[in-house]
Amino acid sequence: MTVKPRLRVLAGADIALGPGKVALLDAIEEHGTLVGAAQVLEMSYMRAWKLVQTMNVCFREPLVETSRGGTARGKAALTPTGRAVRDLYRAMEGACLQAVRPLWDEMRAYLDGEP
């Protein structure tokens, strides 16, 4: 058994950043295209595009830069801000896990067995 905090950064009613969007940022960095990132995450291109648009609007600077397709194929890349925000999010996840560890250890005593 394990505990896994799921952080969400809210900008009004929008989720500016959360586990799914950070996974998308990772996939964009790995694959270099929005199509490739969407495929590996098993989501539609349109869904990935909308998530990128939301992130880019919610932050002062865009997190992802895209170039249109055509014969050269479309490309997508994290901006320096995108990398910094993603890394900060991962650090926040780690800090949350450390913060809840003592309480988690206490809660495990109440759970029905460890696999």
N, CA, C and O atoms as a printed pandas DataFrame, in Angstrom:
     atom_number atom_name residue_name chain_id  residue_number  x_coord  y_coord  z_coord
0              1         N          MET        A               1    0.847   -1.170    0.000
1              2        CA          MET        A               1    0.000    0.000    0.000
2              3         C          MET        A               1    0.890    1.230    0.000
3              4         O          MET        A               1    2.006    1.220    0.520
4              5         N          THR        A               2    0.370    2.268   -0.589
5              6        CA          THR        A               2    1.134    3.500   -0.696
6              7         C          THR        A               2    0.186    4.698   -0.682
7              8         O          THR        A               2   -1.021    4.552   -0.879
8              9         N          VAL        A               3    0.735    5.853   -0.452
9             10        CA          VAL        A               3   -0.021    7.089   -0.543
10            11         C          VAL        A               3    0.607    7.920   -1.646
11            12         O          VAL        A               3    1.828    7.959   -1.798
12            13         N          LYS        A               4   -0.249    8.584   -2.415
13            14        CA          LYS        A               4    0.241    9.373   -3.541
14            15         C          LYS        A               4   -0.541   10.686   -3.606
15            16         O          LYS        A               4   -1.670   10.708   -4.095
16            17         N          PRO        A               5    0.050   11.778   -3.119
17            18        CA          PRO        A               5   -0.635   13.074   -3.205
18            19         C          PRO        A               5   -0.825   13.475   -4.671
19            20         O          PRO        A               5    0.043   13.231   -5.509
20            21         N          ARG        A               6   -1.957   14.086   -4.964
21            22        CA          ARG        A               6   -2.249   14.571   -6.315
22            23         C          ARG        A               6   -2.514   16.067   -6.236
23            24         O          ARG        A               6   -3.614   16.501   -5.893
24            25         N          LEU        A               7   -1.507   16.834   -6.554
25            26        CA          LEU        A               7   -1.598   18.290   -6.495
26            27         C          LEU        A               7   -2.257   18.842   -7.748
27            28         O          LEU        A               7   -2.092   18.311   -8.846
28            29         N          ARG        A               8   -2.992   19.897   -7.560
29            30        CA          ARG        A               8   -3.548   20.645   -8.684
30            31         C          ARG        A               8   -3.311   22.119   -8.419
31            32         O          ARG        A               8   -3.578   22.617   -7.325
32            33         N          VAL        A               9   -2.811   22.808   -9.424
33            34        CA          VAL        A               9   -2.627   24.246   -9.361
34            35         C          VAL        A               9   -3.825   24.846  -10.083
35            36         O          VAL        A               9   -4.023   24.614  -11.275
36            37         N          LEU        A              10   -4.622   25.618   -9.353
37            38        CA          LEU        A              10   -5.842   26.196   -9.920
38            39         C          LEU        A              10   -5.620   27.659  -10.290
39            40         O          LEU        A              10   -4.973   28.415   -9.564
40            41         N          ALA        A              11   -6.167   28.029  -11.422
41            42        CA          ALA        A              11   -6.183   29.421  -11.867
42            43         C          ALA        A              11   -7.652   29.749  -12.116
43            44         O          ALA        A              11   -8.162   29.558  -13.220
44            45         N          GLY        A              12   -8.322   30.241  -11.088
45            46        CA          GLY        A              12   -9.766   30.428  -11.177
46            47         C          GLY        A              12  -10.424   29.066  -11.269
47            48         O          GLY        A              12  -10.187   28.197  -10.429
48            49         N          ALA        A              13  -11.248   28.879  -12.286
49            50        CA          ALA        A              13  -11.942   27.608  -12.477
50            51         C          ALA        A              13  -11.094   26.603  -13.254
51            52         O          ALA        A              13  -11.448   25.427  -13.333
52            53         N          ASP        A              14   -9.980   27.054  -13.826
53            54        CA          ASP        A              14   -9.136   26.178  -14.634
54            55         C          ASP        A              14   -8.098   25.451  -13.783
55            56         O          ASP        A              14   -7.572   25.999  -12.814
56            57         N          ILE        A              15   -7.819   24.220  -14.163
57            58        CA          ILE        A              15   -6.693   23.505  -13.570
58            59         C          ILE        A              15   -5.488   23.859  -14.434
59            60         O          ILE        A              15   -5.335   23.367  -15.552
60            61         N          ALA        A              16   -4.630   24.731  -13.883
61            62        CA          ALA        A              16   -3.458   25.191  -14.627
62            63         C          ALA        A              16   -2.427   24.081  -14.761
63            64         O          ALA        A              16   -1.741   23.972  -15.778
64            65         N          LEU        A              17   -2.327   23.254  -13.716
65            66        CA          LEU        A              17   -1.328   22.197  -13.718
66            67         C          LEU        A              17   -1.761   21.104  -12.753
67            68         O          LEU        A              17   -2.255   21.384  -11.661
68            69         N          GLY        A              18   -1.574   19.879  -13.160
69            70        CA          GLY        A              18   -1.893   18.729  -12.332
70            71         C          GLY        A              18   -1.129   17.533  -12.867
71            72         O          GLY        A              18   -0.323   17.674  -13.788
72            73         N          PRO        A              19   -1.371   16.362  -12.305
73            74        CA          PRO        A              19   -0.607   15.180  -12.728
74            75         C          PRO        A              19   -0.705   14.881  -14.221
75            76         O          PRO        A              19    0.299   14.536  -14.844
76            77         N          GLY        A              20   -1.883   15.006  -14.798
77            78        CA          GLY        A              20   -2.052   14.719  -16.220
78            79         C          GLY        A              20   -1.338   15.710  -17.109
79            80         O          GLY        A              20   -0.732   15.328  -18.110
80            81         N          LYS        A              21   -1.403   16.977  -16.752
81            82        CA          LYS        A              21   -0.730   18.004  -17.551
82            83         C          LYS        A              21    0.781   17.878  -17.432
83            84         O          LYS        A              21    1.497   18.110  -18.406
84            85         N          VAL        A              22    1.274   17.517  -16.260
85            86        CA          VAL        A              22    2.716   17.322  -16.100
86            87         C          VAL        A              22    3.158   16.101  -16.911
87            88         O          VAL        A              22    4.234   16.118  -17.509
88            89         N          ALA        A              23    2.349   15.052  -16.938
89            90        CA          ALA        A              23    2.661   13.890  -17.780
90            91         C          ALA        A              23    2.708   14.299  -19.252
91            92         O          ALA        A              23    3.547   13.811  -20.009
92            93         N          LEU        A              24    1.808   15.191  -19.653
93            94        CA          LEU        A              24    1.813   15.681  -21.033
94            95         C          LEU        A              24    3.086   16.478  -21.306
95            96         O          LEU        A              24    3.686   16.327  -22.369
96            97         N          LEU        A              25    3.503   17.316  -20.374
97            98        CA          LEU        A              25    4.755   18.063  -20.550
98            99         C          LEU        A              25    5.932   17.099  -20.716
99           100         O          LEU        A              25    6.785   17.302  -21.580
100          101         N          ASP        A              26    5.977   16.063  -19.897
101          102        CA          ASP        A              26    7.040   15.061  -20.011
102          103         C          ASP        A              26    7.016   14.395  -21.388
103          104         O          ASP        A              26    8.060   14.216  -22.015
104          105         N          ALA        A              27    5.831   14.033  -21.848
105          106        CA          ALA        A              27    5.701   13.343  -23.137
106          107         C          ALA        A              27    6.066   14.265  -24.298
107          108         O          ALA        A              27    6.663   13.818  -25.278
108          109         N          ILE        A              28    5.715   15.539  -24.198
109          110        CA          ILE        A              28    6.093   16.499  -25.241
110          111         C          ILE        A              28    7.609   16.609  -25.303
111          112         O          ILE        A              28    8.194   16.608  -26.386
112          113         N          GLU        A              29    8.246   16.702  -24.134
113          114        CA          GLU        A              29    9.701   16.804  -24.125
114          115         C          GLU        A              29   10.348   15.552  -24.708
115          116         O          GLU        A              29   11.347   15.641  -25.421
116          117         N          GLU        A              30    9.783   14.394  -24.409
117          118        CA          GLU        A              30   10.351   13.137  -24.895
118          119         C          GLU        A              30   10.153   12.941  -26.391
119          120         O          GLU        A              30   11.063   12.483  -27.082
120          121         N          HIS        A              31    8.959   13.288  -26.902
121          122        CA          HIS        A              31    8.620   12.966  -28.291
122          123         C          HIS        A              31    8.785   14.128  -29.263
123          124         O          HIS        A              31    8.928   13.905  -30.465
124          125         N          GLY        A              32    8.769   15.360  -28.768
125          126        CA          GLY        A              32    8.994   16.509  -29.640
126          127         C          GLY        A              32    7.811   16.917  -30.496
127          128         O          GLY        A              32    7.904   17.865  -31.276
128          129         N          THR        A              33    6.692   16.204  -30.356
129          130        CA          THR        A              33    5.482   16.573  -31.086
130          131         C          THR        A              33    4.276   16.376  -30.182
131          132         O          THR        A              33    4.287   15.547  -29.272
132          133         N          LEU        A              34    3.247   17.147  -30.450
133          134        CA          LEU        A              34    2.014   17.003  -29.701
134          135         C          LEU        A              34    1.311   15.701  -30.083
135          136         O          LEU        A              34    0.692   15.054  -29.238
136          137         N          VAL        A              35    1.407   15.328  -31.337
137          138        CA          VAL        A              35    0.804   14.071  -31.800
138          139         C          VAL        A              35    1.458   12.891  -31.078
139          140         O          VAL        A              35    0.759   12.014  -30.570
140          141         N          GLY        A              36    2.772   12.862  -31.029
141          142        CA          GLY        A              36    3.483   11.771  -30.365
142          143         C          GLY        A              36    3.173   11.711  -28.884
143          144         O          GLY        A              36    2.985   10.632  -28.322
144          145         N          ALA        A              37    3.120   12.881  -28.251
145          146        CA          ALA        A              37    2.803   12.933  -26.822
146          147         C          ALA        A              37    1.392   12.423  -26.570
147          148         O          ALA        A              37    1.159   11.651  -25.639
148          149         N          ALA        A              38    0.455   12.854  -27.400
149          150        CA          ALA        A              38   -0.938   12.415  -27.241
150          151         C          ALA        A              38   -1.053   10.905  -27.428
151          152         O          ALA        A              38   -1.758   10.236  -26.672
152          153         N          GLN        A              39   -0.371   10.376  -28.418
153          154        CA          GLN        A              39   -0.443    8.937  -28.678
154          155         C          GLN        A              39    0.080    8.128  -27.498
155          156         O          GLN        A              39   -0.555    7.159  -27.082
156          157         N          VAL        A              40    1.224    8.513  -26.959
157          158        CA          VAL        A              40    1.805    7.748  -25.861
158          159         C          VAL        A              40    0.938    7.836  -24.606
159          160         O          VAL        A              40    0.939    6.914  -23.791
160          161         N          LEU        A              41    0.206    8.921  -24.442
161          162        CA          LEU        A              41   -0.684    9.081  -23.287
162          163         C          LEU        A              41   -2.099    8.581  -23.574
163          164         O          LEU        A              41   -2.983    8.674  -22.722
164          165         N          GLU        A              42   -2.304    8.053  -24.773
165          166        CA          GLU        A              42   -3.596    7.515  -25.199
166          167         C          GLU        A              42   -4.716    8.550  -25.073
167          168         O          GLU        A              42   -5.784    8.279  -24.524
168          169         N          MET        A              43   -4.434    9.743  -25.600
169          170        CA          MET        A              43   -5.469   10.786  -25.656
170          171         C          MET        A              43   -5.498   11.333  -27.073
171          172         O          MET        A              43   -4.553   11.156  -27.841
172          173         N          SER        A              44   -6.576   11.988  -27.400
173          174        CA          SER        A              44   -6.681   12.557  -28.736
174          175         C          SER        A              44   -5.762   13.771  -28.865
175          176         O          SER        A              44   -5.408   14.418  -27.879
176          177         N          TYR        A              45   -5.394   14.054  -30.096
177          178        CA          TYR        A              45   -4.584   15.237  -30.368
178          179         C          TYR        A              45   -5.312   16.481  -29.879
179          180         O          TYR        A              45   -4.698   17.371  -29.291
180          181         N          MET        A              46   -6.632   16.547  -30.122
181          182        CA          MET        A              46   -7.418   17.722  -29.737
182          183         C          MET        A              46   -7.403   17.903  -28.217
183          184         O          MET        A              46   -7.309   19.031  -27.732
184          185         N          ARG        A              47   -7.492   16.821  -27.474
185          186        CA          ARG        A              47   -7.440   16.907  -26.006
186          187         C          ARG        A              47   -6.079   17.442  -25.563
187          188         O          ARG        A              47   -6.007   18.327  -24.710
188          189         N          ALA        A              48   -5.012   16.913  -26.133
189          190        CA          ALA        A              48   -3.666   17.379  -25.796
190          191         C          ALA        A              48   -3.509   18.861  -26.145
191          192         O          ALA        A              48   -2.933   19.624  -25.370
192          193         N          TRP        A              49   -4.017   19.266  -27.305
193          194        CA          TRP        A              49   -3.932   20.655  -27.741
194          195         C          TRP        A              49   -4.661   21.566  -26.751
195          196         O          TRP        A              49   -4.154   22.627  -26.386
196          197         N          LYS        A              50   -5.848   21.149  -26.323
197          198        CA          LYS        A              50   -6.612   21.971  -25.377
198          199         C          LYS        A              50   -5.907   22.066  -24.020
199          200         O          LYS        A              50   -5.929   23.122  -23.388
200          201         N          LEU        A              51   -5.289   20.984  -23.571
201          202        CA          LEU        A              51   -4.546   21.022  -22.309
202          203         C          LEU        A              51   -3.366   21.982  -22.409
203          204         O          LEU        A              51   -3.103   22.742  -21.477
204          205         N          VAL        A              52   -2.658   21.951  -23.531
205          206        CA          VAL        A              52   -1.538   22.872  -23.745
206          207         C          VAL        A              52   -2.047   24.313  -23.774
207          208         O          VAL        A              52   -1.435   25.193  -23.168
208          209         N          GLN        A              53   -3.143   24.560  -24.461
209          210        CA          GLN        A              53   -3.697   25.913  -24.512
210          211         C          GLN        A              53   -4.044   26.412  -23.114
211          212         O          GLN        A              53   -3.751   27.559  -22.773
212          213         N          THR        A              54   -4.668   25.559  -22.301
213          214        CA          THR        A              54   -5.023   25.946  -20.938
214          215         C          THR        A              54   -3.769   26.301  -20.145
215          216         O          THR        A              54   -3.723   27.336  -19.480
216          217         N          MET        A              55   -2.750   25.441  -20.216
217          218        CA          MET        A              55   -1.515   25.725  -19.490
218          219         C          MET        A              55   -0.897   27.040  -19.955
219          220         O          MET        A              55   -0.488   27.863  -19.136
220          221         N          ASN        A              56   -0.831   27.233  -21.261
221          222        CA          ASN        A              56   -0.194   28.436  -21.791
222          223         C          ASN        A              56   -0.930   29.714  -21.397
223          224         O          ASN        A              56   -0.304   30.758  -21.216
224          225         N          VAL        A              57   -2.232   29.642  -21.265
225          226        CA          VAL        A              57   -3.021   30.814  -20.868
226          227         C          VAL        A              57   -2.890   31.088  -19.368
227          228         O          VAL        A              57   -2.900   32.245  -18.948
228          229         N          CYS        A              58   -2.770   30.057  -18.578
229          230        CA          CYS        A              58   -2.762   30.206  -17.121
230          231         C          CYS        A              58   -1.452   30.757  -16.567
231          232         O          CYS        A              58   -1.435   31.321  -15.473
232          233         N          PHE        A              59   -0.370   30.605  -17.298
233          234        CA          PHE        A              59    0.927   31.076  -16.820
234          235         C          PHE        A              59    1.327   32.357  -17.542
235          236         O          PHE        A              59    0.859   32.638  -18.645
236          237         N          ARG        A              60    2.195   33.121  -16.903
237          238        CA          ARG        A              60    2.633   34.399  -17.491
238          239         C          ARG        A              60    3.315   34.212  -18.825
239          240         O          ARG        A              60    3.166   35.034  -19.730
240          241         N          GLU        A              61    4.058   33.136  -18.947
241          242        CA          GLU        A              61    4.744   32.807  -20.194
242          243         C          GLU        A              61    4.303   31.423  -20.623
243          244         O          GLU        A              61    3.968   30.597  -19.774
244          245         N          PRO        A              62    4.294   31.147  -21.921
245          246        CA          PRO        A              62    3.888   29.812  -22.383
246          247         C          PRO        A              62    4.808   28.726  -21.834
247          248         O          PRO        A              62    6.006   28.943  -21.651
248          249         N          LEU        A              63    4.229   27.556  -21.574
249          250        CA          LEU        A              63    4.997   26.399  -21.134
250          251         C          LEU        A              63    5.433   25.546  -22.323
251          252         O          LEU        A              63    6.435   24.833  -22.263
252          253         N          VAL        A              64    4.657   25.634  -23.402
253          254        CA          VAL        A              64    4.923   24.832  -24.603
254          255         C          VAL        A              64    4.862   25.733  -25.823
255          256         O          VAL        A              64    3.953   26.551  -25.963
256          257         N          GLU        A              65    5.845   25.573  -26.707
257          258        CA          GLU        A              65    5.821   26.242  -28.010
258          259         C          GLU        A              65    5.548   25.190  -29.063
259          260         O          GLU        A              65    6.103   24.091  -29.021
260          261         N          THR        A              66    4.689   25.534  -30.008
261          262        CA          THR        A              66    4.364   24.603  -31.089
262          263         C          THR        A              66    4.631   25.276  -32.424
263          264         O          THR        A              66    4.586   26.500  -32.544
264          265         N          SER        A              67    4.909   24.450  -33.422
265          266        CA          SER        A              67    4.995   24.944  -34.794
266          267         C          SER        A              67    4.075   24.084  -35.635
267          268         O          SER        A              67    3.914   22.889  -35.391
268          269         N          ARG        A              68    3.485   24.709  -36.615
269          270        CA          ARG        A              68    2.497   24.019  -37.445
270          271         C          ARG        A              68    3.115   22.903  -38.256
271          272         O          ARG        A              68    4.322   22.854  -38.490
272          273         N          GLY        A              69    2.244   22.016  -38.672
273          274        CA          GLY        A              69    2.663   20.846  -39.451
274          275         C          GLY        A              69    3.023   21.195  -40.872
275          276         O          GLY        A              69    3.756   22.155  -41.112
276          277         N          GLY        A              70    2.520   20.433  -41.812
277          278        CA          GLY        A              70    2.886   20.602  -43.207
278          279         C          GLY        A              70    3.956   19.594  -43.565
279          280         O          GLY        A              70    4.074   18.543  -42.935
280          281         N          THR        A              71    4.738   19.925  -44.586
281          282        CA          THR        A              71    5.765   18.983  -45.040
282          283         C          THR        A              71    6.851   18.791  -43.989
283          284         O          THR        A              71    7.476   17.732  -43.933
284          285         N          ALA        A              72    7.083   19.810  -43.151
285          286        CA          ALA        A              72    8.123   19.708  -42.122
286          287         C          ALA        A              72    7.610   19.038  -40.852
287          288         O          ALA        A              72    8.384   18.817  -39.920
288          289         N          ARG        A              73    6.337   18.714  -40.799
289          290        CA          ARG        A              73    5.706   18.111  -39.608
290          291         C          ARG        A              73    5.689   19.111  -38.463
291          292         O          ARG        A              73    6.596   19.930  -38.320
292          293         N          GLY        A              74    4.658   19.031  -37.665
293          294        CA          GLY        A              74    4.542   19.921  -36.520
294          295         C          GLY        A              74    5.501   19.521  -35.412
295          296         O          GLY        A              74    5.859   18.353  -35.268
296          297         N          LYS        A              75    5.897   20.487  -34.654
297          298        CA          LYS        A              75    6.798   20.233  -33.535
298          299         C          LYS        A              75    6.231   20.882  -32.281
299          300         O          LYS        A              75    5.447   21.828  -32.357
300          301         N          ALA        A              76    6.633   20.369  -31.138
301          302        CA          ALA        A              76    6.265   20.959  -29.853
302          303         C          ALA        A              76    7.462   20.804  -28.929
303          304         O          ALA        A              76    8.163   19.793  -28.957
304          305         N          ALA        A              77    7.681   21.822  -28.115
305          306        CA          ALA        A              77    8.808   21.788  -27.183
306          307         C          ALA        A              77    8.459   22.580  -25.941
307          308         O          ALA        A              77    7.707   23.553  -25.992
308          309         N          LEU        A              78    9.021   22.145  -24.825
309          310        CA          LEU        A              78    8.858   22.903  -23.599
310          311         C          LEU        A              78    9.723   24.152  -23.678
311          312         O          LEU        A              78   10.846   24.113  -24.182
312          313         N          THR        A              79    9.198   25.241  -23.182
313          314        CA          THR        A              79    9.978   26.453  -23.048
314          315         C          THR        A              79   10.805   26.336  -21.766
315          316         O          THR        A              79   10.563   25.434  -20.964
316          317         N          PRO        A              80   11.767   27.221  -21.560
317          318        CA          PRO        A              80   12.468   27.213  -20.276
318          319         C          PRO        A              80   11.494   27.356  -19.097
319          320         O          PRO        A              80   11.690   26.738  -18.050
320          321         N          THR        A              81   10.452   28.166  -19.269
321          322        CA          THR        A              81    9.431   28.299  -18.229
322          323         C          THR        A              81    8.706   26.986  -18.026
323          324         O          THR        A              81    8.418   26.608  -16.890
324          325         N          GLY        A              82    8.405   26.283  -19.109
325          326        CA          GLY        A              82    7.738   24.988  -19.018
326          327         C          GLY        A              82    8.567   23.982  -18.234
327          328         O          GLY        A              82    8.034   23.246  -17.404
328          329         N          ARG        A              83    9.868   23.947  -18.495
329          330        CA          ARG        A              83   10.741   23.034  -17.751
330          331         C          ARG        A              83   10.799   23.425  -16.279
331          332         O          ARG        A              83   10.736   22.562  -15.404
332          333         N          ALA        A              84   10.920   24.723  -16.002
333          334        CA          ALA        A              84   11.002   25.185  -14.613
334          335         C          ALA        A              84    9.725   24.868  -13.849
335          336         O          ALA        A              84    9.780   24.401  -12.712
336          337         N          VAL        A              85    8.569   25.121  -14.471
337          338        CA          VAL        A              85    7.277   24.858  -13.822
338          339         C          VAL        A              85    7.105   23.364  -13.577
339          340         O          VAL        A              85    6.656   22.959  -12.505
340          341         N          ARG        A              86    7.457   22.546  -14.558
341          342        CA          ARG        A              86    7.361   21.099  -14.402
342          343         C          ARG        A              86    8.259   20.606  -13.266
343          344         O          ARG        A              86    7.841   19.781  -12.453
344          345         N          ASP        A              87    9.474   21.107  -13.212
345          346        CA          ASP        A              87   10.411   20.694  -12.165
346          347         C          ASP        A              87    9.935   21.157  -10.790
347          348         O          ASP        A              87   10.074   20.428   -9.808
348          349         N          LEU        A              88    9.378   22.362  -10.714
349          350        CA          LEU        A              88    8.826   22.847   -9.443
350          351         C          LEU        A              88    7.651   21.991   -8.996
351          352         O          LEU        A              88    7.515   21.695   -7.809
352          353         N          TYR        A              89    6.807   21.595   -9.929
353          354        CA          TYR        A              89    5.671   20.735   -9.608
354          355         C          TYR        A              89    6.172   19.409   -9.025
355          356         O          TYR        A              89    5.648   18.935   -8.018
356          357         N          ARG        A              90    7.174   18.821   -9.653
357          358        CA          ARG        A              90    7.733   17.553   -9.153
358          359         C          ARG        A              90    8.315   17.744   -7.744
359          360         O          ARG        A              90    8.166   16.875   -6.885
360          361         N          ALA        A              91    8.971   18.871   -7.517
361          362        CA          ALA        A              91    9.515   19.159   -6.185
362          363         C          ALA        A              91    8.391   19.317   -5.168
363          364         O          ALA        A              91    8.520   18.871   -4.028
364          365         N          MET        A              92    7.290   19.949   -5.569
365          366        CA          MET        A              92    6.140   20.087   -4.676
366          367         C          MET        A              92    5.549   18.724   -4.341
367          368         O          MET        A              92    5.155   18.480   -3.201
368          369         N          GLU        A              93    5.485   17.834   -5.332
369          370        CA          GLU        A              93    5.006   16.471   -5.071
370          371         C          GLU        A              93    5.877   15.787   -4.022
371          372         O          GLU        A              93    5.367   15.169   -3.087
372          373         N          GLY        A              94    7.178   15.901   -4.183
373          374        CA          GLY        A              94    8.098   15.294   -3.232
374          375         C          GLY        A              94    7.946   15.874   -1.833
375          376         O          GLY        A              94    7.981   15.143   -0.843
376          377         N          ALA        A              95    7.776   17.196   -1.755
377          378        CA          ALA        A              95    7.603   17.851   -0.456
378          379         C          ALA        A              95    6.300   17.409    0.210
379          380         O          ALA        A              95    6.258   17.211    1.424
380          381         N          CYS        A              96    5.246   17.255   -0.578
381          382        CA          CYS        A              96    3.967   16.784   -0.028
382          383         C          CYS        A              96    4.111   15.371    0.521
383          384         O          CYS        A              96    3.612   15.066    1.605
384          385         N          LEU        A              97    4.784   14.524   -0.217
385          386        CA          LEU        A              97    4.972   13.154    0.229
386          387         C          LEU        A              97    5.761   13.119    1.542
387          388         O          LEU        A              97    5.421   12.365    2.454
388          389         N          GLN        A              98    6.794   13.922    1.632
389          390        CA          GLN        A              98    7.570   13.987    2.879
390          391         C          GLN        A              98    6.719   14.517    4.030
391          392         O          GLN        A              98    6.835   14.042    5.159
392          393         N          ALA        A              99    5.863   15.502    3.747
393          394        CA          ALA        A              99    5.029   16.102    4.786
394          395         C          ALA        A              99    4.008   15.111    5.343
395          396         O          ALA        A              99    3.716   15.129    6.539
396          397         N          VAL        A             100    3.469   14.251    4.488
397          398        CA          VAL        A             100    2.433   13.320    4.956
398          399         C          VAL        A             100    3.005   11.995    5.455
399          400         O          VAL        A             100    2.270   11.184    6.018
400          401         N          ARG        A             101    4.289   11.764    5.260
401          402        CA          ARG        A             101    4.873   10.467    5.624
402          403         C          ARG        A             101    4.589   10.067    7.077
403          404         O          ARG        A             101    4.186    8.925    7.299
404          405         N          PRO        A             102    4.775   10.937    8.080
405          406        CA          PRO        A             102    4.490   10.504    9.456
406          407         C          PRO        A             102    3.013   10.135    9.664
407          408         O          PRO        A             102    2.704    9.168   10.360
408          409         N          LEU        A             103    2.121   10.900    9.067
409          410        CA          LEU        A             103    0.692   10.588    9.185
410          411         C          LEU        A             103    0.352    9.312    8.427
411          412         O          LEU        A             103   -0.490    8.529    8.867
412          413         N          TRP        A             104    1.009    9.103    7.285
413          414        CA          TRP        A             104    0.787    7.890    6.505
414          415         C          TRP        A             104    1.237    6.672    7.297
415          416         O          TRP        A             104    0.549    5.652    7.322
416          417         N          ASP        A             105    2.385    6.778    7.939
417          418        CA          ASP        A             105    2.866    5.661    8.762
418          419         C          ASP        A             105    1.850    5.327    9.849
419          420         O          ASP        A             105    1.618    4.156   10.151
420          421         N          GLU        A             106    1.253    6.343   10.428
421          422        CA          GLU        A             106    0.237    6.127   11.466
422          423         C          GLU        A             106   -1.030    5.500   10.871
423          424         O          GLU        A             106   -1.622    4.605   11.473
424          425         N          MET        A             107   -1.442    5.972    9.691
425          426        CA          MET        A             107   -2.665    5.464    9.062
426          427         C          MET        A             107   -2.521    4.006    8.649
427          428         O          MET        A             107   -3.483    3.240    8.714
428          429         N          ARG        A             108   -1.318    3.620    8.222
429          430        CA          ARG        A             108   -1.120    2.233    7.771
430          431         C          ARG        A             108   -1.473    1.218    8.845
431          432         O          ARG        A             108   -1.840    0.087    8.529
432          433         N          ALA        A             109   -1.368    1.600   10.086
433          434        CA          ALA        A             109   -1.731    0.697   11.181
434          435         C          ALA        A             109   -3.210    0.361   11.145
435          436         O          ALA        A             109   -3.612   -0.680   11.666
436          437         N          TYR        A             110   -4.026    1.206   10.552
437          438        CA          TYR        A             110   -5.474    0.994   10.475
438          439         C          TYR        A             110   -5.898    0.246    9.208
439          440         O          TYR        A             110   -7.032   -0.224    9.117
440          441         N          LEU        A             111   -5.008    0.137    8.248
441          442        CA          LEU        A             111   -5.354   -0.511    6.992
442          443         C          LEU        A             111   -5.344   -2.023    7.155
443          444         O          LEU        A             111   -4.677   -2.570    8.034
444          445         N          ASP        A             112   -6.100   -2.680    6.286
445          446        CA          ASP        A             112   -6.246   -4.134    6.365
446          447         C          ASP        A             112   -5.097   -4.818    5.621
447          448         O          ASP        A             112   -5.257   -5.225    4.470
448          449         N          GLY        A             113   -3.961   -4.941    6.265
449          450        CA          GLY        A             113   -2.846   -5.692    5.737
450          451         C          GLY        A             113   -2.059   -4.990    4.667
451          452         O          GLY        A             113   -2.539   -4.057    4.023
452          453         N          GLU        A             114   -0.844   -5.451    4.486
453          454        CA          GLU        A             114    0.058   -4.956    3.459
454          455         C          GLU        A             114    0.225   -6.057    2.411
455          456         O          GLU        A             114    0.493   -7.204    2.768
456          457         N          PRO        A             115    0.074   -5.733    1.140
457          458        CA          PRO        A             115    0.283   -6.764    0.106
458          459         C          PRO        A             115    1.730   -7.165   -0.005
459          460         O          PRO        A             115    2.073   -8.018   -0.824
